Amino acid sequence: MYAVLRKELADHINSKRFIILFALALLAAIFAIYVAFQNIRGAVTAETEFVFLKLFTVSGGTLPSFLFLISFFIPIIGIALGFDAVNSERTSGNLSRLLSQPIYRDSVINGKFLAGLAILAIITVSIIAIVAGLGLRMIGVPPSSEEVLRLLVFALISIIYGAFWMALAVLFSVFFNRAATSMLASIGLWIFFFFFMSVIAGAIASAQIPIDENSSVTVIAEYYGLEGMIGRVSP
């Protein structure tokens, strides 16, 4: 597995795909810094806690925050790193040659997944570090120890979130023979959860617990509780 991991890691780093994915994530980071620079003064008051973390959470009306952008790009990066992990090897004929060696099939899959996970972690941590560094230069307020801890936890959760979608893409690359099919299946499932799951949750909650302007607080709380419970199905 370690040999597969090293080979896949080298292939990822030397590929144009890695450059494109990192460039997209870097563009999102620069855009987030621009949004924070335009709106952070209005979001910060004398009583505001965690001023440094406002760099990652401040949005500007119709302009999204870094938090939204990374939640949007991380699944795409994960899917891009995993949708052709196995079926591309099968199509090229390399998989049969590889498995003719004394190597387990799960070692091949796990090695490819861990290599993609390493690349995903490199991109995520690098982008967060770039935003933090530029933001520190911009606002001149150093982060506290608690802010640094929160940022590290956020980076870890982001990597786990991206790893879920990459693992799903690798799974589809095992199920489907064509890379295009596994990519469409992965992206289709992500689009369903990202865009339509909240609509479905609201529709089911409205059907089960109808509310209007005359509804009591208890009924409204039950409505939003049901909607939240259904929405939590989405990763």
C-alpha positions in Angstrom: 0.0 0.0 0.0 2.8 2.4 0.8 4.3 1.9 -2.7 0.9 2.7 -4.3 0.6 5.7 -2.1 4.0 7.1 -3.0 3.4 6.5 -6.8 -0.1 8.1 -6.7 1.2 11.0 -4.6 3.9 11.7 -7.1 1.4 11.5 -10.0 -1.0 13.9 -8.3 1.7 16.5 -7.5 3.1 16.4 -11.1 -0.3 16.5 -12.8 -2.1 19.4 -14.3 -5.2 18.5 -12.3 -3.4 19.4 -9.1 -2.4 22.8 -10.5 -5.9 23.6 -11.7 -7.5 22.5 -8.4 -5.0 24.5 -6.3 -5.5 27.5 -8.6 -9.3 27.4 -8.1 -8.9 27.1 -4.3 -6.4 30.0 -4.3 -8.8 32.1 -6.3 -11.6 31.4 -3.8 -9.2 32.4 -1.0 -8.3 35.7 -2.7 -12.0 36.4 -3.3 -12.7 35.7 0.4 -10.0 38.1 1.5 -11.4 40.7 -0.8 -14.9 40.2 0.7 -13.5 40.4 4.2 -11.5 43.5 3.5 -14.6 45.2 2.2 -16.9 44.3 5.0 -14.9 43.4 8.2 -15.1 47.0 9.6 -18.9 46.9 9.6 -18.9 43.5 11.3 -16.5 44.3 14.1 -17.4 46.4 17.1 -15.8 47.0 20.5 -17.6 44.0 21.9 -16.9 41.6 19.0 -15.1 38.4 20.0 -12.8 36.4 17.7 -12.0 39.3 15.4 -9.4 37.3 13.5 -11.9 34.6 12.7 -14.2 37.2 11.1 -11.8 36.9 8.1 -13.3 33.5 7.4 -17.0 34.2 8.3 -17.7 37.7 7.1 -19.9 38.0 3.9 -20.8 41.0 1.9 -24.5 40.9 1.1 -24.6 38.9 -2.1 -20.9 38.1 -1.8 -20.3 34.8 0.0 -17.8 34.3 2.9 -14.7 32.0 2.9 -16.8 29.5 4.9 -19.3 29.1 2.1 -16.6 29.0 -0.6 -14.6 26.3 1.0 -17.8 24.2 1.7 -18.5 24.6 -2.0 -15.0 23.8 -3.4 -13.9 21.1 -1.0 -16.4 18.4 -2.3 -15.4 19.3 -5.9 -11.7 18.9 -5.1 -12.4 15.6 -3.4 -14.5 14.3 -6.3 -11.9 15.4 -8.8 -9.2 13.5 -7.0 -11.1 10.3 -6.7 -13.6 9.8 -9.6 -11.1 8.0 -11.9 -8.9 6.4 -9.3 -9.7 2.8 -10.3 -11.6 2.8 -13.6 -8.8 4.7 -15.3 -6.4 2.0 -14.4 -8.8 -0.6 -15.6 -9.4 1.2 -18.9 -5.6 1.6 -19.6 -5.0 -2.1 -18.7 -2.6 -1.2 -15.8 -4.9 -2.6 -13.2 -4.6 -6.2 -14.4 -0.8 -5.9 -14.5 -0.8 -4.4 -11.0 -3.0 -7.0 -9.5 -0.9 -9.8 -11.1 1.8 -8.8 -8.6 1.6 -10.0 -4.9 -0.6 -7.1 -3.8 -4.1 -7.0 -2.3 -6.9 -5.2 -4.0 -7.7 -3.2 -0.9 -4.1 -2.1 -0.7 -4.5 -0.6 -4.2 -7.7 1.2 -3.3 -6.5 2.4 0.1 -3.2 3.6 -1.3 -5.0 5.7 -3.9 -7.4 7.1 -1.3 -4.6 8.0 1.1 -2.7 9.7 -1.7 -5.7 11.8 -2.6 -6.3 12.5 1.1 -2.8 13.9 1.4 -3.3 16.2 -1.6 -6.6 17.3 -0.3 -5.0 18.1 3.1 -2.2 20.0 1.4 -4.6 22.2 -0.6 -7.0 22.8 2.4 -4.3 23.7 4.9 -2.4 25.8 2.4 -5.5 27.9 1.5 -6.5 28.4 5.1 -2.9 29.4 5.9 -2.8 31.9 3.0 -6.1 33.5 4.1 -4.8 33.7 7.7 -1.5 35.2 6.6 -3.0 37.8 4.3 -5.7 38.6 6.8 -3.2 39.1 9.6 -1.3 41.5 7.3 -4.6 43.3 6.4 -6.2 43.7 9.9 -3.1 43.7 12.0 -4.8 41.8 14.8 -3.0 38.6 15.8 -5.2 35.5 16.6 -5.6 34.3 20.2 -4.8 30.8 21.2 -8.4 29.9 21.2 -8.8 31.3 17.6 -5.8 29.2 16.5 -7.4 26.1 18.0 -10.7 26.8 16.4 -9.0 27.3 13.0 -7.1 24.0 13.4 -10.4 22.2 14.2 -12.0 23.8 11.2 -9.2 22.7 8.9 -9.5 19.1 10.3 -13.3 19.0 9.8 -12.9 20.4 6.3 -10.4 17.7 5.4 -12.8 15.0 6.8 -15.7 16.5 4.8 -13.6 16.5 1.6 -12.5 12.9 2.4 -16.1 11.8 2.5 -16.7 13.0 -1.0 -13.4 11.6 -2.3 -14.2 8.2 -0.8 -17.6 8.3 -2.5 -16.0 9.1 -5.8 -13.4 6.3 -5.4 -16.3 3.9 -4.6 -18.1 5.0 -7.8 -14.8 4.5 -9.7 -14.9 0.9 -8.5 -18.6 0.4 -9.5 -18.5 2.0 -12.9 -16.2 1.2 -15.7 -16.2 4.6 -17.3 -14.6 7.6 -15.5 -17.3 10.0 -16.9 -20.1 7.9 -15.4 -18.4 7.8 -11.9 -17.8 11.6 -12.1 -21.4 12.3 -13.1 -22.7 10.0 -10.3 -20.5 11.8 -7.7 -21.4 15.3 -8.8 -25.1 14.4 -9.2 -25.2 13.2 -5.6 -23.3 16.3 -4.4 -25.7 18.6 -6.3 -28.7 16.7 -4.8 -27.5 17.2 -1.2 -26.1 20.7 -1.7 -29.0 22.3 -3.6 -32.1 20.2 -3.2 -31.9 18.6 0.2 -33.0 21.7 2.1 -35.9 22.2 -0.3 -37.0 18.6 0.2 -36.7 18.9 4.0 -38.8 22.1 4.0 -41.4 20.4 1.8 -41.7 17.3 4.0 -41.9 19.5 7.1 -44.6 21.7 5.6 -46.6 18.6 4.7 -46.3 17.1 8.1 -46.6 20.3 10.2 -48.3 23.1 8.3 -47.6 26.6 9.7 -48.8 30.1 8.9 -48.7 33.5 10.6 -51.2 32.4 13.2 -49.3 29.3 14.3 -48.1 29.0 17.9 -44.5 29.1 18.9 -44.7 25.3 19.8 -45.9 24.4 16.3 -43.3 26.6 14.7 -40.6 25.0 16.8 -41.8 21.5 15.9 -41.7 22.5 12.2 -38.1 23.7 12.3 -37.1 20.7 14.4 -38.5 18.3 11.8 -36.9 20.3 9.0 -33.5 20.3 10.8 -33.7 16.5 11.5 -34.4 15.7 7.8 -31.7 18.2 6.7 -29.1 16.5 8.8 -29.3 13.5 6.4 -27.1 15.7 4.1 -23.3 15.6 4.9 
